[in-house]
Amino acid sequence: MSVTMPAGGVPGGPAEDHPFGRLGVDPHGSRRSRAVNAYLARVTWPMMLAARRSHPRVTAQMIQRTRPGLNRTIERLNPPPSGTQVGLVRETFRGGQIRGEWVTGRRAADPRPGTRIIYYLHGSGYVVCSPRTHRGLVGRLGNLTELSAFSLDYRLGPEHPWPCAGNDAIRGYRWLLSQGYRAEDIVIAGDSAGGHLALDILAVNHATRTPQPGSMVLFSPLYDPTFDLAVDNQRSGVHDPIINAITARKILRLYTRTADPDHPRMRIRLTPEMTLPKTLIQYGSLEVMGADARATHDEIVGAGGVSVIQAWPDQGHVFQLMPRLSSEARQAVETAARFITVTAPIRTESAS
């Protein structure tokens, strides 16, 4: 089932009757968001163009040198809600490492088997960011849903090439199952590259007969790690305030390197025989990765799954991460939380 929810309302009746709620009546983003996007375009595009002209080795060194400062900046712009508790996880499991953190907001229940949890997969091109950079977003989502979240600290490029991050994401999901969490109680959520990791988990789960998660929420998901979709979108006239698609493709290659673009874990195909979670996809109308979001939606729907897709006007990539910069970020996360709540599995006497 395919559902498209534009900013001005929802299909099939009055917006207030829709379980995911109203998106708003303004067909444009807020003045604040438009001003911030204009500023970001002036600041980030020159840096993107400089990286585009550099040798790949120089770009890799630039990423490694600037990663700590960039991560600290994102952390300051995306602070966790007050009262958020964090528990670090460092374990060995099935020949690999499980690294991440449990994020429990003041309104959320402590994580324990038998309760629903969020499994969060952060984004940022497979080369930057961490659970710390996304702790604020994960904490807000957890507070609104009253769920604890396990945020995975997967390995990044260029130090750890494809498919290290995907292997870590799959291992993390199986670790949660081994801890006693039921698959239907796991909500996979992620942004950008985390969206590609989520699809990888679904495809590998099917191939290995591992039970699938109950629902899924994706913010600006990456579908095509070659970034050709985004480059084509940019060449069609889409001007992203943050991302230059040609530069971003070069940066992504620091992780994918020589991987075959048609490998089933690169270009992930979902098929009708797969059991797929109900999915919500949100993306900003200005971003070049809007094409990836739409392709992800089409892939799920084409395989017989249920997907709701929302294009937020005048927003950029993963705007939900920056509530201090985008006044729509709070509203989008609230909508995502409602989706998680209404897609909860129905409890029976025997299951409780």
C-alpha positions as CSV (number, residue, x, y, z in Angstrom):
1,M,0.0,0.0,0.0
2,S,1.3,3.4,-1.0
3,V,0.3,6.6,0.9
4,T,1.7,10.0,0.0
5,M,1.2,12.7,2.6
6,P,1.7,16.2,1.3
7,A,2.4,19.1,3.6
8,G,-1.1,20.5,3.3
9,G,-3.0,17.5,4.5
10,V,-3.5,13.8,4.1
11,P,-5.3,11.6,1.6
12,G,-8.6,10.0,2.2
13,G,-10.4,12.5,4.4
14,P,-9.9,15.3,6.9
15,A,-6.3,15.5,8.2
16,E,-7.4,15.4,11.8
17,D,-9.0,12.0,11.2
18,H,-5.8,10.5,10.0
19,P,-3.9,8.4,12.6
20,F,-0.6,10.2,11.8
21,G,-2.1,13.6,12.3
22,R,-1.9,16.9,10.4
23,L,1.3,18.0,8.7
24,G,0.4,21.6,8.7
25,V,-1.4,23.9,6.3
26,D,1.5,26.1,5.1
27,P,2.6,24.9,1.6
28,H,6.0,26.5,2.3
29,G,8.5,26.0,5.1
30,S,8.8,28.5,7.8
31,R,10.7,31.7,7.3
32,R,13.3,30.5,9.8
33,S,13.9,27.3,7.8
34,R,14.2,29.2,4.5
35,A,16.7,31.7,6.0
36,V,18.8,28.9,7.5
37,N,18.9,27.0,4.2
38,A,20.0,30.1,2.4
39,Y,22.8,30.6,4.9
40,L,23.9,27.0,4.8
41,A,24.0,27.1,1.0
42,R,26.4,30.0,1.1
43,V,28.6,28.3,3.7
44,T,28.7,24.6,2.7
45,W,28.7,24.7,-1.0
46,P,32.2,26.3,-1.3
47,M,33.5,23.6,1.0
48,M,31.8,20.9,-1.0
49,L,33.2,22.3,-4.3
50,A,36.7,22.3,-2.7
51,A,36.4,18.7,-1.7
52,R,35.1,17.8,-5.1
53,R,38.4,19.1,-6.7
54,S,40.7,17.3,-4.3
55,H,42.4,13.9,-4.7
56,P,40.5,11.1,-3.1
57,R,43.4,10.5,-0.7
58,V,43.3,14.1,0.3
59,T,39.6,13.9,0.8
60,A,40.0,10.9,3.0
61,Q,42.5,12.7,5.1
62,M,40.2,15.8,5.3
63,I,37.3,13.6,6.5
64,Q,39.5,12.0,9.2
65,R,40.9,15.4,10.4
66,T,37.5,17.2,10.4
67,R,35.3,14.4,11.8
68,P,35.8,15.2,15.5
69,G,35.1,18.9,15.1
70,L,32.1,18.3,12.8
71,N,30.7,15.7,15.3
72,R,31.0,18.1,18.2
73,T,29.2,20.8,16.2
74,I,26.3,18.5,15.4
75,E,26.2,17.4,19.1
76,R,25.8,21.1,20.2
77,L,23.1,21.7,17.6
78,N,21.2,18.6,18.6
79,P,21.3,18.3,22.4
80,P,19.4,15.5,24.1
81,P,16.3,16.3,26.2
82,S,16.9,16.9,29.9
83,G,16.8,13.8,32.0
84,T,18.1,11.5,29.1
85,Q,20.0,8.5,30.4
86,V,22.7,6.8,28.4
87,G,24.1,3.4,28.9
88,L,27.2,2.4,26.8
89,V,27.3,-1.1,25.3
90,R,30.6,-2.8,24.4
91,E,30.2,-6.5,23.8
92,T,31.6,-9.3,21.7
93,F,28.9,-11.2,19.8
94,R,29.2,-13.9,17.1
95,G,32.8,-13.0,16.2
96,G,32.3,-9.3,16.1
97,Q,31.8,-6.2,18.3
98,I,28.5,-4.7,19.4
99,R,29.1,-1.0,20.1
100,G,26.5,1.5,20.8
101,E,24.4,3.1,23.6
102,W,21.0,2.7,25.2
103,V,19.2,6.0,25.2
104,T,16.3,6.3,27.7
105,G,14.4,9.5,28.0
106,R,12.7,10.7,31.2
107,R,9.3,9.5,29.8
108,A,10.6,6.2,28.4
109,A,10.6,2.8,30.1
110,D,13.9,1.1,30.8
111,P,14.7,-1.4,28.1
112,R,13.8,-5.0,28.9
113,P,12.7,-8.0,26.9
114,G,8.9,-7.9,26.4
115,T,8.8,-4.2,25.7
116,R,9.1,-2.3,22.4
117,I,12.4,-0.6,21.6
118,I,13.8,1.5,18.8
119,Y,16.9,0.3,17.0
120,Y,18.5,3.5,15.6
121,L,21.0,3.6,12.7
122,H,22.6,7.0,12.3
123,G,23.6,8.4,8.9
124,S,26.1,10.8,7.4
125,G,27.6,9.1,4.3
126,Y,29.2,6.2,6.1
127,V,32.1,8.4,7.1
128,V,31.1,10.7,10.0
129,C,28.7,11.0,12.9
130,S,28.0,8.6,15.8
131,P,25.4,7.8,18.4
132,R,26.5,10.9,20.3
133,T,25.7,13.2,17.3
134,H,22.2,11.7,17.1
135,R,21.5,11.4,20.8
136,G,19.2,14.4,20.8
137,L,17.1,13.1,17.9
138,V,17.0,9.6,19.4
139,G,16.1,11.0,22.8
140,R,13.3,13.1,21.5
141,L,11.9,10.2,19.5
142,G,12.1,8.0,22.6
143,N,10.4,10.5,24.8
144,L,7.5,10.9,22.4
145,T,7.0,7.2,22.0
146,E,8.0,6.3,25.6
147,L,10.4,3.8,24.2
148,S,14.1,3.2,24.9
149,A,16.4,3.1,21.9
150,F,19.6,1.2,21.1
151,S,21.7,3.5,18.9
152,L,24.4,1.5,17.0
153,D,28.0,2.7,16.8
154,Y,28.9,1.0,13.5
155,R,32.3,1.1,11.8
156,L,32.9,4.0,9.4
157,G,34.9,4.6,6.2
158,P,37.5,5.3,5.0
159,E,39.1,3.2,7.8
160,H,36.5,0.4,7.5
161,P,35.2,-0.2,3.9
162,W,32.0,-1.8,2.6
163,P,30.3,-3.9,3.9
164,C,31.6,-3.4,7.5
165,A,28.8,-1.0,8.5
166,G,26.2,-3.3,7.1
167,N,27.7,-6.3,8.9
168,D,27.6,-4.4,12.1
169,A,24.0,-3.4,11.6
170,I,22.9,-7.0,11.0
171,R,24.9,-8.2,14.0
172,G,23.3,-5.5,16.1
173,Y,19.8,-6.6,15.2
174,R,20.6,-10.2,15.9
175,W,22.2,-9.2,19.2
176,L,18.9,-7.6,20.2
177,L,17.0,-10.7,19.4
178,S,19.5,-12.8,21.4
179,Q,18.8,-10.5,24.4
180,G,15.2,-11.6,24.3
181,Y,13.5,-8.8,22.4
182,R,10.8,-10.0,20.0
183,A,11.3,-8.9,16.4
184,E,7.8,-7.4,16.2
185,D,8.7,-5.3,19.2
186,I,11.7,-3.7,17.4
187,V,11.2,-0.5,15.5
188,I,14.1,0.2,13.1
189,A,14.7,3.9,12.7
190,G,17.5,5.6,10.8
191,D,18.5,8.5,8.6
192,S,20.5,8.9,5.4
193,A,23.0,6.0,5.3
194,G,21.1,4.4,8.1
195,G,18.2,4.0,5.7
196,H,20.4,1.9,3.4
197,L,21.5,-0.2,6.4
198,A,17.9,-0.7,7.4
199,L,17.1,-2.1,3.9
200,D,20.2,-4.3,4.1
201,I,18.9,-5.8,7.4
202,L,15.5,-6.6,5.8
203,A,17.0,-8.3,2.8
204,V,19.5,-10.4,4.8
205,N,16.8,-11.2,7.4
206,H,14.7,-12.7,4.6
207,A,17.6,-14.7,3.1
208,T,18.5,-16.1,6.6
209,R,14.9,-16.6,7.7
210,T,15.4,-14.2,10.6
211,P,12.1,-12.5,11.8
212,Q,11.5,-9.0,10.6
213,P,11.0,-5.9,12.7
214,G,7.6,-4.6,13.5
215,S,7.8,-1.2,11.9
216,M,10.3,1.2,10.4
217,V,10.9,5.0,10.3
218,L,13.4,6.5,7.8
219,F,14.5,10.1,7.6
220,S,16.0,11.0,4.2
221,P,17.1,7.4,3.5
222,L,19.9,6.6,1.1
223,Y,18.8,4.0,-1.4
224,D,21.5,4.2,-4.1
225,P,25.1,4.2,-2.5
226,T,26.6,4.9,-5.9
227,F,24.8,8.3,-5.5
228,D,23.8,8.3,-9.2
229,L,20.2,8.9,-8.3
230,A,21.1,12.0,-6.4
231,V,23.5,13.3,-9.1
232,D,20.7,12.9,-11.7
233,N,18.3,14.7,-9.3
234,Q,20.7,17.6,-8.9
235,R,21.3,17.8,-12.7
236,S,17.5,18.0,-13.1
237,G,17.5,21.3,-11.2
238,V,17.2,20.4,-7.5
239,H,19.6,22.6,-5.5
240,D,20.2,21.1,-2.1
241,P,21.2,23.8,0.5
242,I,23.8,21.4,2.0
243,I,24.8,18.6,-0.3
244,N,26.6,18.8,-3.6
245,A,25.7,15.4,-5.1
246,I,28.9,15.0,-7.1
247,T,31.1,15.7,-4.1
248,A,28.9,13.5,-1.9
249,R,29.3,10.6,-4.4
250,K,33.1,11.0,-4.1
251,I,32.9,10.9,-0.3
252,L,30.6,7.8,-0.4
253,R,33.3,6.0,-2.5
254,L,35.6,6.3,0.5
255,Y,33.4,3.6,2.0
256,T,32.1,1.7,-1.0
257,R,35.5,1.7,-2.8
258,T,35.4,-1.1,-5.4
259,A,32.1,-2.7,-4.4
260,D,30.0,-3.9,-7.3
261,P,27.1,-1.4,-7.7
262,D,24.8,-4.3,-8.6
263,H,25.8,-6.4,-5.6
264,P,22.5,-7.3,-3.7
265,R,23.8,-5.6,-0.6
266,M,24.6,-2.4,-2.5
267,R,21.5,-2.1,-4.7
268,I,19.0,-3.8,-2.4
269,R,16.0,-5.4,-3.9
270,L,12.9,-6.2,-1.9
271,T,10.6,-8.9,-3.3
272,P,6.9,-9.9,-2.8
273,E,7.7,-13.0,-0.8
274,M,9.4,-10.9,1.9
275,T,7.6,-9.9,5.1
276,L,8.2,-6.2,5.4
277,P,7.5,-3.8,8.3
278,K,5.1,-0.9,8.0
279,T,7.3,2.1,7.0
280,L,7.2,5.9,7.3
281,I,9.6,7.9,5.1
282,Q,10.2,11.6,5.6
283,Y,12.4,13.8,3.4
284,G,13.0,17.5,2.7
285,S,11.7,18.8,-0.6
286,L,15.0,20.6,-1.3
287,E,17.4,17.7,-0.9
288,V,19.0,15.9,-3.8
289,M,18.4,12.6,-1.9
290,G,14.6,13.1,-2.4
291,A,15.1,10.7,-5.3
292,D,16.5,8.1,-2.9
293,A,13.6,8.5,-0.5
294,R,11.1,8.0,-3.3
295,A,13.0,5.0,-4.6
296,T,13.0,3.5,-1.2
297,H,9.2,4.0,-1.0
298,D,8.7,2.5,-4.4
299,E,10.8,-0.5,-3.5
300,I,8.8,-1.2,-0.4
301,V,5.4,-0.7,-2.2
302,G,6.6,-2.7,-5.2
303,A,7.3,-5.7,-2.9
304,G,3.8,-5.5,-1.5
305,G,4.7,-3.6,1.7
306,V,3.0,-0.6,3.3
307,S,4.9,2.7,3.1
308,V,3.9,6.3,3.9
309,I,6.0,9.0,2.4
310,Q,6.1,12.6,3.4
311,A,7.9,15.4,1.5
312,W,8.4,18.4,3.8
313,P,8.5,21.7,2.0
314,D,11.6,23.9,2.0
315,Q,13.5,21.4,4.1
316,G,16.9,19.9,3.6
317,H,18.6,16.6,4.4
318,V,17.7,15.1,7.8
319,F,16.2,18.4,9.0
320,Q,14.7,16.4,12.0
321,L,18.2,16.4,13.5
322,M,18.4,20.1,14.0
323,P,15.4,21.5,15.9
324,R,17.4,24.7,16.6
325,L,17.7,25.4,12.9
326,S,14.4,24.0,11.6
327,S,11.1,24.8,13.3
328,E,9.6,21.9,11.4
329,A,11.9,19.4,13.0
330,R,9.8,19.0,16.1
331,Q,6.6,18.6,14.1
332,A,8.2,15.9,11.9
333,V,9.5,13.9,14.8
334,E,6.1,14.1,16.5
335,T,4.6,12.7,13.4
336,A,7.2,9.9,13.3
337,A,6.4,9.1,16.9
338,R,2.6,8.9,16.2
339,F,3.4,6.4,13.4
340,I,5.5,4.3,15.8
341,T,2.7,4.3,18.3
342,V,-0.1,3.4,16.0
343,T,1.9,0.6,14.4
344,A,2.5,-1.2,17.7
345,P,1.7,-4.9,17.6
346,I,-1.6,-5.9,19.1
347,R,-1.0,-7.6,22.4
348,T,-2.9,-10.8,23.3
349,E,-3.1,-12.6,26.6
350,S,-0.6,-15.2,25.5
351,A,1.9,-12.7,24.2
352,S,1.9,-10.5,27.3
